[in-house]
Amino acid sequence: MTKHYYVSDDLDELEQVEKELESVGIKDSQIHVLSESTADVENHHLHPVNSLLKQDIIHSGEIGAIVGAVGALFVLALAYFMGWTTSAAGWLPFVFLAIIIFGFCTWEGGSIGIQKPNVNYAPFQKILQEGKHVLLVDTNKQQEPAVDSVIRAHPHLQPAGVTG
């Protein structure tokens, strides 16, 4: 899927655009509005971006998981090469320690991500602080022409990028 971003300062227009997109076959689950005024977005019967997706929890958690995996492998390798696994306890304490390190790093990464905006939405922070809104439309190749025709009918929408 391709994600299209459009900027507008008028929620009434975004509500009209959403209705038109739905009339040409775009599902409401493919259309979201990123805004700092979530209540206004909901009052206009638009679909806001999920509040958890506004933060960088997933991305930062993945980075934490990578760091945790490296730490866990380091602990296991250290235990093996130091000969500590040949004791009566064997591998068990080191495997548990590796699991704890992996889990803690993943959790900590997610905790750090709660404090940061989603990396995909970070370029729009200044726009959002100005009181504008970002329309996100997920499309497949067959839906692209329909989306383009609806967007062309709304010259006040400013294209802000495409990903995917």
C-alpha positions, 0 to 999 in steps of 0.5 A: 500500500502507498500512503499519501499525505495532504495538508489542510487547515479546514476540517470541513473540507477534509470531511467532504474529501473523506466522503468523496473518497469513500464514494469512489471506493476508498474504505474508511479504514484507509483514511485518517486525519493527523491533528493535534485537535483530536476532539475537533476531528471526531466532531467532524466525523473523521477518523483520527490517527490512533493515539498510540500510533502518534508516538514512536512506541513501535519503532523505538521498541524495535530498536530496543529489541535489537539492542536487547538481542545483542545484549542477550547474545553477548551474555550467552557468548560470555558465559560460554567462552568463560566456561561458566556453563560447565558449572552445576547450574549449566545454561539456565541462569544465563538463558534467564539473564539473556531473556531479562536483558532482551525484555528490559531493553525492548520495554525501555525502547517502547518507554522512550518511544512514548515520549517521542512523535512517530518517526513517520509523522515527525516531519509534520510536527511544525505543520500540526503546531500551526493548527493544520491537519494532515490527511493520510490516505492508504491506497493500492495501485488500482485506487490511485487514479480515483484518489488523484481525481478527488484530490484535484477537485480540492485545490486547497489540499496541499500534497505533503508526500507519499510513502510506500 
